Amino acid sequence: MVKRLYEIIMAMNLKEIEKYIKEAMPDASIEIQDLAGDGNHYSATVISSQFVGKSKIEQHKMVYNSLKGKMGNELHALAIKTKEQ
């Protein structure tokens, strides 16, 4: 019961994730999937012109930075795929 309560309090839904990414990258096309159905393990595919000329590491860092410290707290796991637009 305590674990479930923790998951409810700490979980971040996919609309919130999308909102944070869109705020940082307004032109982004974003597809998010809840991988385990638990609100804690997501996969995101982000396509943006802001990725042009950036390495995959830089692109992923941009996505993580857009989450404003939520990664590892409200958001437990996020697998990221990025593409240039």
Secondary structure by P-SEA (a helix, b strand, c coil): caaaaaaaaacccaaaaaaaaaaaccccbbbbbccccccccbbbbbbccccccccaaaaaaaaaaaacccccccccbbbbbbbcc
